[in-house]
Amino acid sequence: MKVHPSTISREFKRSPGQYFAERAEAHASLCRSTKGRCIIFTASLAKTIYNWIHNKQLSVDEKVLR
């Protein structure tokens, strides 16, 4: 299979019960599709972030912001 034995071992440990390659591939594809998804910066999100900063829920100094 040209993969390290520990890779195969981890793959089996991730799937409780019987292992199905198709199910594992579908799960891996789903994880890859949502990985690194960008958040669209909107005006309402900007207001929320500034509210978090003003309410000390986000530790960012306002002086470093534009």
N, CA, C and O atoms as a printed pandas DataFrame, in Angstrom:
     atom_number atom_name residue_name chain_id  residue_number  x_coord  y_coord  z_coord
0              1         N          MET        A               1    0.826   -1.208    0.000
1              2        CA          MET        A               1    0.000    0.000    0.000
2              3         C          MET        A               1    0.861    1.259    0.000
3              4         O          MET        A               1    0.358    2.356   -0.242
4              5         N          LYS        A               2    2.135    1.108    0.267
5              6        CA          LYS        A               2    3.082    2.217    0.259
6              7         C          LYS        A               2    2.758    3.308    1.279
7              8         O          LYS        A               2    2.972    4.492    1.020
8              9         N          VAL        A               3    2.244    2.902    2.439
9             10        CA          VAL        A               3    2.039    3.826    3.555
10            11         C          VAL        A               3    2.639    3.191    4.798
11            12         O          VAL        A               3    2.793    1.972    4.877
12            13         N          HIS        A               4    2.970    4.018    5.749
13            14        CA          HIS        A               4    3.580    3.540    6.980
14            15         C          HIS        A               4    2.548    2.720    7.768
15            16         O          HIS        A               4    1.367    3.065    7.770
16            17         N          PRO        A               5    2.975    1.650    8.430
17            18        CA          PRO        A               5    2.039    0.830    9.207
18            19         C          PRO        A               5    1.268    1.606   10.268
19            20         O          PRO        A               5    0.109    1.296   10.543
20            21         N          SER        A               6    1.901    2.612   10.867
21            22        CA          SER        A               6    1.185    3.390   11.886
22            23         C          SER        A               6    0.028    4.177   11.270
23            24         O          SER        A               6   -0.974    4.424   11.942
24            25         N          THR        A               7    0.151    4.573   10.000
25            26        CA          THR        A               7   -0.941    5.272    9.316
26            27         C          THR        A               7   -2.151    4.358    9.194
27            28         O          THR        A               7   -3.284    4.781    9.425
28            29         N          ILE        A               8   -1.910    3.123    8.837
29            30        CA          ILE        A               8   -3.001    2.149    8.714
30            31         C          ILE        A               8   -3.614    1.884   10.083
31            32         O          ILE        A               8   -4.834    1.794   10.218
32            33         N          SER        A               9   -2.760    1.758   11.097
33            34        CA          SER        A               9   -3.257    1.521   12.452
34            35         C          SER        A               9   -4.159    2.660   12.922
35            36         O          SER        A               9   -5.225    2.410   13.485
36            37         N          ARG        A              10   -3.744    3.908   12.697
37            38        CA          ARG        A              10   -4.571    5.056   13.099
38            39         C          ARG        A              10   -5.897    5.066   12.345
39            40         O          ARG        A              10   -6.934    5.404   12.915
40            41         N          GLU        A              11   -5.866    4.699   11.075
41            42        CA          GLU        A              11   -7.087    4.675   10.278
42            43         C          GLU        A              11   -8.083    3.670   10.862
43            44         O          GLU        A              11   -9.278    3.954   10.946
44            45         N          PHE        A              12   -7.594    2.507   11.260
45            46        CA          PHE        A              12   -8.480    1.511   11.863
46            47         C          PHE        A              12   -9.006    1.967   13.218
47            48         O          PHE        A              12  -10.162    1.705   13.552
48            49         N          LYS        A              13   -8.175    2.641   13.996
49            50        CA          LYS        A              13   -8.600    3.104   15.314
50            51         C          LYS        A              13   -9.657    4.201   15.216
51            52         O          LYS        A              13  -10.490    4.334   16.113
52            53         N          ARG        A              14   -9.636    4.988   14.138
53            54        CA          ARG        A              14  -10.610    6.081   13.972
54            55         C          ARG        A              14  -12.015    5.572   13.710
55            56         O          ARG        A              14  -12.988    6.276   13.980
56            57         N          SER        A              15  -12.135    4.362   13.188
57            58        CA          SER        A              15  -13.464    3.845   12.842
58            59         C          SER        A              15  -13.846    2.742   13.821
59            60         O          SER        A              15  -13.312    1.635   13.754
60            61         N          PRO        A              16  -14.776    3.047   14.733
61            62        CA          PRO        A              16  -15.192    2.023   15.698
62            63         C          PRO        A              16  -15.961    0.906   14.982
63            64         O          PRO        A              16  -16.677    1.157   14.013
64            65         N          GLY        A              17  -15.806   -0.311   15.466
65            66        CA          GLY        A              17  -16.493   -1.442   14.846
66            67         C          GLY        A              17  -15.808   -1.871   13.564
67            68         O          GLY        A              17  -14.585   -1.806   13.439
68            69         N          GLN        A              18  -16.609   -2.305   12.626
69            70        CA          GLN        A              18  -16.061   -2.792   11.360
70            71         C          GLN        A              18  -15.607   -1.631   10.476
71            72         O          GLN        A              18  -16.260   -0.588   10.423
72            73         N          TYR        A              19  -14.487   -1.820    9.787
73            74        CA          TYR        A              19  -13.907   -0.782    8.936
74            75         C          TYR        A              19  -14.473   -0.888    7.528
75            76         O          TYR        A              19  -14.504   -1.972    6.945
76            77         N          PHE        A              20  -14.922    0.243    6.982
77            78        CA          PHE        A              20  -15.396    0.307    5.606
78            79         C          PHE        A              20  -14.609    1.403    4.896
79            80         O          PHE        A              20  -14.669    2.568    5.287
80            81         N          ALA        A              21  -13.882    1.033    3.867
81            82        CA          ALA        A              21  -13.040    1.989    3.152
82            83         C          ALA        A              21  -13.863    3.114    2.538
83            84         O          ALA        A              21  -13.442    4.271    2.554
84            85         N          GLU        A              22  -15.044    2.781    1.993
85            86        CA          GLU        A              22  -15.884    3.801    1.358
86            87         C          GLU        A              22  -16.349    4.835    2.376
87            88         O          GLU        A              22  -16.362    6.033    2.096
88            89         N          ARG        A              23  -16.725    4.366    3.547
89            90        CA          ARG        A              23  -17.188    5.280    4.599
90            91         C          ARG        A              23  -16.036    6.158    5.086
91            92         O          ARG        A              23  -16.219    7.350    5.333
92            93         N          ALA        A              24  -14.853    5.567    5.222
93            94        CA          ALA        A              24  -13.685    6.331    5.663
94            95         C          ALA        A              24  -13.317    7.388    4.629
95            96         O          ALA        A              24  -12.973    8.515    4.987
96            97         N          GLU        A              25  -13.388    7.031    3.357
97            98        CA          GLU        A              25  -13.069    7.996    2.294
98            99         C          GLU        A              25  -14.088    9.127    2.252
99           100         O          GLU        A              25  -13.718   10.285    2.060
100          101         N          ALA        A              26  -15.375    8.801    2.429
101          102        CA          ALA        A              26  -16.408    9.839    2.443
102          103         C          ALA        A              26  -16.200   10.799    3.605
103          104         O          ALA        A              26  -16.367   12.009    3.455
104          105         N          HIS        A              27  -15.834   10.255    4.766
105          106        CA          HIS        A              27  -15.584   11.108    5.929
106          107         C          HIS        A              27  -14.362   11.998    5.699
107          108         O          HIS        A              27  -14.381   13.181    6.039
108          109         N          ALA        A              28  -13.303   11.428    5.122
109          110        CA          ALA        A              28  -12.089   12.206    4.846
110          111         C          ALA        A              28  -12.380   13.308    3.831
111          112         O          ALA        A              28  -11.871   14.421    3.965
112          113         N          SER        A              29  -13.189   13.011    2.822
113          114        CA          SER        A              29  -13.550   14.027    1.820
114          115         C          SER        A              29  -14.337   15.161    2.447
115          116         O          SER        A              29  -14.121   16.329    2.123
116          117         N          LEU        A              30  -15.252   14.817    3.348
117          118        CA          LEU        A              30  -16.041   15.841    4.031
118          119         C          LEU        A              30  -15.139   16.732    4.872
119          120         O          LEU        A              30  -15.298   17.952    4.878
120          121         N          CYS        A              31  -14.193   16.127    5.580
121          122        CA          CYS        A              31  -13.266   16.917    6.407
122          123         C          CYS        A              31  -12.402   17.829    5.548
123          124         O          CYS        A              31  -12.141   18.972    5.923
124          125         N          ARG        A              32  -11.959   17.335    4.408
125          126        CA          ARG        A              32  -11.134   18.157    3.515
126          127         C          ARG        A              32  -11.931   19.311    2.917
127          128         O          ARG        A              32  -11.391   20.395    2.695
128          129         N          SER        A              33  -13.216   19.077    2.655
129          130        CA          SER        A              33  -14.012   20.114    2.000
130          131         C          SER        A              33  -14.305   21.294    2.921
131          132         O          SER        A              33  -14.507   22.411    2.444
132          133         N          THR        A              34  -14.332   21.063    4.228
133          134        CA          THR        A              34  -14.633   22.142    5.166
134          135         C          THR        A              34  -13.380   22.694    5.834
135          136         O          THR        A              34  -13.466   23.595    6.668
136          137         N          LYS        A              35  -12.233   22.166    5.476
137          138        CA          LYS        A              35  -10.974   22.597    6.093
138          139         C          LYS        A              35  -10.563   23.969    5.574
139          140         O          LYS        A              35  -10.545   24.205    4.366
140          141         N          GLY        A              36  -10.236   24.860    6.484
141          142        CA          GLY        A              36   -9.725   26.156    6.098
142          143         C          GLY        A              36  -10.734   27.073    5.434
143          144         O          GLY        A              36  -10.369   27.950    4.651
144          145         N          ARG        A              37  -11.984   26.871    5.744
145          146        CA          ARG        A              37  -13.010   27.704    5.140
146          147         C          ARG        A              37  -12.856   29.147    5.607
147          148         O          ARG        A              37  -12.718   29.401    6.803
148          149         N          CYS        A              38  -12.878   30.079    4.684
149          150        CA          CYS        A              38  -12.722   31.495    5.005
150          151         C          CYS        A              38  -14.038   32.089    5.487
151          152         O          CYS        A              38  -15.110   31.756    4.981
152          153         N          ILE        A              39  -13.939   32.954    6.451
153          154        CA          ILE        A              39  -15.107   33.674    6.950
154          155         C          ILE        A              39  -15.227   34.964    6.154
155          156         O          ILE        A              39  -14.256   35.705    6.003
156          157         N          ILE        A              40  -16.411   35.222    5.654
157          158        CA          ILE        A              40  -16.639   36.450    4.895
158          159         C          ILE        A              40  -16.814   37.593    5.882
159          160         O          ILE        A              40  -17.701   37.563    6.735
160          161         N          PHE        A              41  -15.965   38.592    5.760
161          162        CA          PHE        A              41  -15.992   39.729    6.673
162          163         C          PHE        A              41  -17.085   40.693    6.235
163          164         O          PHE        A              41  -17.011   41.269    5.149
164          165         N          THR        A              42  -18.094   40.868    7.071
165          166        CA          THR        A              42  -19.213   41.754    6.770
166          167         C          THR        A              42  -19.258   42.883    7.790
167          168         O          THR        A              42  -18.541   42.862    8.791
168          169         N          ALA        A              43  -20.099   43.856    7.525
169          170        CA          ALA        A              43  -20.236   44.994    8.444
170          171         C          ALA        A              43  -20.768   44.537    9.796
171          172         O          ALA        A              43  -20.322   45.024   10.835
172          173         N          SER        A              44  -21.715   43.608    9.790
173          174        CA          SER        A              44  -22.263   43.134   11.069
174          175         C          SER        A              44  -21.224   42.354   11.859
175          176         O          SER        A              44  -21.199   42.422   13.088
176          177         N          LEU        A              45  -20.362   41.610   11.161
177          178        CA          LEU        A              45  -19.293   40.900   11.850
178          179         C          LEU        A              45  -18.288   41.885   12.437
179          180         O          LEU        A              45  -17.792   41.684   13.545
180          181         N          ALA        A              46  -17.990   42.943   11.700
181          182        CA          ALA        A              46  -17.065   43.967   12.201
182          183         C          ALA        A              46  -17.610   44.609   13.466
183          184         O          ALA        A              46  -16.868   44.835   14.422
184          185         N          LYS        A              47  -18.917   44.904   13.474
185          186        CA          LYS        A              47  -19.523   45.490   14.688
186          187         C          LYS        A              47  -19.428   44.527   15.858
187          188         O          LYS        A              47  -19.182   44.940   16.991
188          189         N          THR        A              48  -19.621   43.246   15.586
189          190        CA          THR        A              48  -19.546   42.243   16.642
190          191         C          THR        A              48  -18.143   42.173   17.211
191          192         O          THR        A              48  -17.965   42.118   18.427
192          193         N          ILE        A              49  -17.147   42.176   16.339
193          194        CA          ILE        A              49  -15.764   42.110   16.806
194          195         C          ILE        A              49  -15.425   43.325   17.661
195          196         O          ILE        A              49  -14.792   43.189   18.708
196          197         N          TYR        A              50  -15.836   44.495   17.230
197          198        CA          TYR        A              50  -15.557   45.689   18.036
198          199         C          TYR        A              50  -16.310   45.649   19.365
199          200         O          TYR        A              50  -15.789   46.127   20.373
200          201         N          ASN        A              51  -17.508   45.098   19.393
201          202        CA          ASN        A              51  -18.232   44.942   20.658
202          203         C          ASN        A              51  -17.476   44.006   21.592
203          204         O          ASN        A              51  -17.387   44.266   22.792
204          205         N          TRP        A              52  -16.935   42.925   21.055
205          206        CA          TRP        A              52  -16.145   42.004   21.874
206          207         C          TRP        A              52  -14.931   42.711   22.458
207          208         O          TRP        A              52  -14.584   42.502   23.621
208          209         N          ILE        A              53  -14.292   43.540   21.658
209          210        CA          ILE        A              53  -13.110   44.264   22.130
210          211         C          ILE        A              53  -13.502   45.244   23.229
211          212         O          ILE        A              53  -12.843   45.299   24.267
212          213         N          HIS        A              54  -14.560   46.015   23.020
213          214        CA          HIS        A              54  -15.000   47.004   24.012
214          215         C          HIS        A              54  -15.439   46.342   25.314
215          216         O          HIS        A              54  -15.245   46.903   26.392
216          217         N          ASN        A              55  -16.031   45.150   25.220
217          218        CA          ASN        A              55  -16.514   44.441   26.408
218          219         C          ASN        A              55  -15.444   43.544   27.028
219          220         O          ASN        A              55  -15.733   42.763   27.935
220          221         N          LYS        A              56  -14.198   43.658   26.534
221          222        CA          LYS        A              56  -13.053   42.898   27.051
222          223         C          LYS        A              56  -13.241   41.382   26.883
223          224         O          LYS        A              56  -12.692   40.600   27.659
224          225         N          GLN        A              57  -14.011   40.973   25.880
225          226        CA          GLN        A              57  -14.169   39.552   25.584
226          227         C          GLN        A              57  -13.117   39.075   24.586
227          228         O          GLN        A              57  -12.912   37.872   24.423
228          229         N          LEU        A              58  -12.465   39.998   23.932
229          230        CA          LEU        A              58  -11.408   39.697   22.979
230          231         C          LEU        A              58  -10.210   40.541   23.373
231          232         O          LEU        A              58  -10.291   41.769   23.408
232          233         N          SER        A              59   -9.104   39.886   23.667
233          234        CA          SER        A              59   -7.955   40.624   24.192
234          235         C          SER        A              59   -7.103   41.200   23.060
235          236         O          SER        A              59   -6.081   40.631   22.677
236          237         N          VAL        A              60   -7.548   42.336   22.540
237          238        CA          VAL        A              60   -6.816   43.071   21.513
238          239         C          VAL        A              60   -6.828   44.535   21.924
239          240         O          VAL        A              60   -7.865   45.079   22.304
240          241         N          ASP        A              61   -5.682   45.150   21.845
241          242        CA          ASP        A              61   -5.605   46.561   22.183
242          243         C          ASP        A              61   -6.167   47.374   21.011
243          244         O          ASP        A              61   -5.744   47.198   19.869
244          245         N          GLU        A              62   -7.104   48.247   21.296
245          246        CA          GLU        A              62   -7.729   49.056   20.237
246          247         C          GLU        A              62   -6.726   49.939   19.515
247          248         O          GLU        A              62   -6.976   50.350   18.381
248          249         N          LYS        A              63   -5.606   50.238   20.139
249          250        CA          LYS        A              63   -4.617   51.115   19.518
250          251         C          LYS        A              63   -3.945   50.468   18.298
251          252         O          LYS        A              63   -3.436   51.164   17.420
252          253         N          VAL        A              64   -3.951   49.126   18.254
253          254        CA          VAL        A              64   -3.300   48.462   17.122
254          255         C          VAL        A              64   -4.254   48.305   15.938
255          256         O          VAL        A              64   -3.830   47.914   14.851
256          257         N          LEU        A              65   -5.512   48.601   16.137
257          258        CA          LEU        A              65   -6.498   48.485   15.062
258          259         C          LEU        A              65   -6.513   49.741   14.211
259          260         O          LEU        A              65   -6.158   50.822   14.682
260          261         N          ARG        A              66   -6.914   49.604   12.991
261          262        CA          ARG        A              66   -6.984   50.771   12.117
262          263         C          ARG        A              66   -8.162   51.623   12.444
263          264         O          ARG        A              66   -8.377   52.652   11.803
